[in-house]
Every structure is written in C-alpha cells, then in structure tokens.
Amino acid sequence: MTDDQANASELADRLDNALPPGRNAPIHADDHPSVQAALRLANAPQLTLATGKKAQLLSQVLAAHGKTVPAPRTYRIPPKTPLLLAVASVVIVIVVVLLVILPALNSTSDDPGEELVVEPSTSTPVHTLTTTPIPTTVVPSGVETEEITSAPPTDTAPVETTPEATEDPNPAEIVIVGPVSEIRDNVIVIYDFEFILEPSHPLLTVVRLNDVLRIEGDIEEQDDSFIIIAIQVTAISTDIYVGDDFAWRDSGNCQNPPPPQAPANGWRARCGGSGGGNGGGSGSDS
Amino acid sequence: MSDESGAIRKLILQAQRGDQQAMAAIYETHVDRIYRYIVYRVGSESDAEDLTAEVFLNMVAGLPNYEVTGAPFEAWLYRIAARRVADFYRQRGRLKESDLSENLVGSAAQPEEQMLEQQEVAELHAALGQLSEDEQQILILRFVERKSHQAVADILDKQVSAVKTAQYRALRRLSGLLGSESKARHYLRGNDD
C-alpha cells in the first residue's frame, strides 16, 4: 500500500467518524484540515429547486413522457379490402403449393405406387394470420400483408388459425398467440395488434410485459380503422393463470398457491403440492 | 437489492410501461439532489435550473431503453448531469468554472441570510472548480449528499479504494483553496490575518 493509499484510508476512517453517511447523521468535531474542508461541504446550503420551478419542470417531464411511449401501429383498412383480400388469399395458396405440396410430390416421384402423404412443414412455421371469411378483416394493404404473412417474426410463438365456421357457431375473427409488448391501461399489444379488454378484466391485475398470451378477439369498425375486442384470453406462460373472474401470478415464493386447474409448472416444481383454493387472486410481484 | 432500490426498480418498470405516476415519483425522488449537484458544479442557480430540466428530459427520452442492472438508477442520472455540465462549459467557451461564481452575487435587496448562503455556495463552487470533474463529483456526493464510500463507488463505477484515494487528494487541495479564499476575503475586508 502506498503512502497515499494509507493516508487515504486513515482519512476515510476519520471522515466516517466525523461525518457518518446519511443526511441526518450527527456531525462530530475534528480539527484535521481535510476533515474541516469536508465539514464545510456538509454544512453547505442544502439547495432545492423552487416549488414553482419544480412543478413546472414536472409538467414538462410528464408531457415528454407521454410522447415517448411508442404508439403501436394501427392498421387502417383501405376501401378496396375485399379485392386485396382475394389477391392475398391467392398468393398464400400459391406459396403453400410451392413450398409444401410440390416438394412432397417430388419426393415420391421415384415410387409412384406409394400413397402420397402431404404433411405440413413444422421446422419453419409460417406465421400466417388468417381469419374467418369476413369482408372487413384486419388484413392490411398489400405491402403490409406481405410483411406479415411471408416474414416470420423473430419470436417463434405461432399464430393459430381460427376454427372452421361450421365447428363453432361464433368463431373469433382473430386469434393471436405471442408475447405482450405493451400494456396501456386496458389495452394489451401483441405483435403490434392492440386488444381492448374490459377495464375490470382480471388479467390486467397480473399481466406483465413478455407474458405469452393467446387472445381471441372480434373486430369492430371504428371510424376509418378497426379495433379488436378481446373475447377470450388464455395464458400460455405458466406463471400466470386467468380464470373467469380472477387471475393468479407466481409470486416467486410459496406464499400464494395457484388454483388446482392452473398449470403453474414453476410454482409446483419449486413448492411441490397441487396448490389450493379456487382463486388466489393476483399474486404479488416477486 | 435493498428495499429502496427495489422500489425504484419497480417505479422504473412502471414508468417504462407509460405509468405517469411512477414517472412523477422518480422525478420527485431525484430532482433536488441532481439540482444541488449541478448548482455546485456550475455556480448559478438559474443555469442549474435549466440544466436540471435538460437532465430529466434526457432521462425521459432514454428511459425506454434503460435496462435495470445492478448499478443504482441515480448513477445514470448523475452521468447525464455530468455530461450536461460538461456541455455547458464547452458552450460557454471554456471559461474557468471559478469565473462563473459571480453569477451568484445577490442584490442588495435580498435578505442577509440569503446573501450569506449565496456567498457560501459561490465560495465552495469557486474552490470546487479548481478540482477535476471526478474529484468534484466525489466530494459533492460524499459530503453535500452525505453518501457512503460504497454508495459513491457504485454511482461512479469505481472501487472503494479509488474513491478514498481521490477523496484524500481532493480534500487536501480543497482545504488549501478554502483556506486561501478565507485569507483573501479577510485581506480585502481589511482584517489582519
């Protein structure tokens, strides 16, 4: 240890004795010149921003804050949507034929006697958003359609197709499975699609960014654009569970057991048992 | 992680989600200490008000990309403040920091106590201005804000031993500077020293 370091350490100890940390900690006398200089700083005026200036600056900060939260894209449906939808459907069919059916046909060409089995490719899932055949659906312009249907997003969570109309009398018009990228009051954003929930929806008490959800929604027209009303929400992330009138989140400890029907894999692996209760309410944040 | 830093972390995450109450709470927690730091760095309360505003507007702009790590949140704020102070001096044409202490001379109409306060701030600012930026930061955080060696080390991303060594050298110089100013003041007032 050099002389400077030794002296520095000794001075630091003296300072901790004379001027312990903490704004309200008592000060003790010490006539060492360096400690005296430190005491003068410690006794310096504790200036604060004037009340009016502080409030004025707060307004500026909050105004700027309101502008910096990025607004997700909202799709405005152009008037010629039905025609575009038809074109997009044709393109999708062509792509599926080229990528799936033709290679399958080529692989069986050496043995024409074998039964032709066409299996969808599972190695590179196509993140295709399809809806029930409603003329006004959330299918953006041609360029945007290409962006959605041909370029898989970086997250691998799949987008599910809606069920056949004949199987469910009231099929959802849009189904999305993916991570939550933004939460604004009762609006949840997944892959830039905004889903509006009831303000009292229990999911809102536990949901966090990056939770993976499956949301089925209906599309409603509003002015020149369309909004999506969430009608069914299912948690894919196993550390949350959404019931009809309650929601549960793994709090990171064993204090808040999940309901029996919740997967809660993490909680059960950590705490064992089958949980308990019919609804634990929202778990505390870990 | 301490309870306080855990609370701040929660506020940050909420503010990143657009929670304005959380943003207001972050602002209220840090605004005065950032303002004080800047006042003692630039020597002018009006300039410090403007620079404080810039710091927090920069904070708002950078908050979406801010990542909660082990470093204290105020470390980021102090870094922004230090950059703004450095830019301030660059724009002022490299005037010595001590030259600006005249901005704090109050009018004859102000109460005496306020004038004494301003004079004290001016003297401290003039003396601090003779030190390096690192030394100024350490002394302001250690003694104006009464932070521990460890807390200052965390904020400045230094080892505790480095903080103590810089503190030792800075206080040695500061005590000499404050002592000379005191002597000069007495001389100008015609007191025998």
Interface residues (C-beta under 8 A of the other chain):
Chain A: D4 Q5 N7 A8 S9 L11 A12 L15 D16 L19 P21 G22 R23 A25 P33 S34 V35 Q36 A37 A38 L39 R40 L41 A42 A44 P45 Q46 L47 T48 L49 A50 K53 K54 L57 L58 Q60 V61 L62 A64 H65 G66 T68 V69 P70 E182 I183 R184 L209 D285
Chain B: K10 A15 R17 G18 Q20 M23 A24 Y27 E28 V31 D32 Y35 R36 V39 Y40 E45 E49 T52 A53 F56 L57 M59 V60 A61 L63 P64 E117 E120 V121 L124 L139 I140 R142 F143 V144 E145 R146 K147 S148 H149 A151 S161 K164 T165 Q167 Y168 R169 L171 R172 L174 S175 L178 G179
